[in-house]
Amino acid sequence: MTMNIRVAHLYGDLMNTYGDIGNILALQFYAKQIGVEVTSKIISLEESFKADDFDFIVFGGGQDFEQSIVAKDIQTKKDELIKFIEQGKPFVSVCGGFQLIGKYYVDAQGQKLPGICALNHYTEQQHDHRFIGNIRIQNTNNGAKYHGFENHQGVTFLGEGERPLGKVIKGYGNNGKDHTEGVVYKNTIGTYFHGPILARNGNLAKDLMFEALKIKYPDVDFSKMMDKVKIYEY
Ligand code: GLN
């Protein structure tokens, strides 16, 4: 039996800044090392999303215009996305995607776009300014360091019960003030990291790949496969 991971590339035709699709390619790269197949499907406007049809979600960043269109449509997928998150399956949301899984995002024009409120963070506007540059963070839970590139207007604040993906070592992160970057809830990750994050941080790609596999194939012992994976970080 060949094991496989089915990826939903959420609004991959509209939200894909800085090659965020590379997150899927990175997952494919690591899965291939252990003989696991990765398939992906773009789920876009007016298409239905069913949590049970997928094992992994990638939701990239976007410009304000595209994000405003997606913000409306994503409300129709809200219940199934929340179900997916609660099932504990991996969900990587980047920048604009990170903003839209929270409560709201105020764009550069001051327009307030509703999120799906799956998580409690919210994103306010910065006046005439963006956070741009290389960023490095450390995951305070397991000590892992992640490298990336950020470019965002929005400033995000974590809500009740939310913990960050990491502590900022260099760069701005969520809001340039409290040294938090991103969010983690179960296996859902929100982050401002382009790069793409899974391509530059093989440790994170590996962790999430095995989380997806363990949920899908609960009777398989993955420990030997985990030792086989060769990680790349840069
Ligand atoms: N439009 C959002 C912002 O400027 C998200 C940007 C992005 O996804 N790179 O904050």
Residues whose N, C-alpha, C, O or C-beta is under 5 A from the ligand:
A	BS01	LIG	T17 G61 G62 Q63 D64 V94 C95 G96 N151 H152 Q153 G154
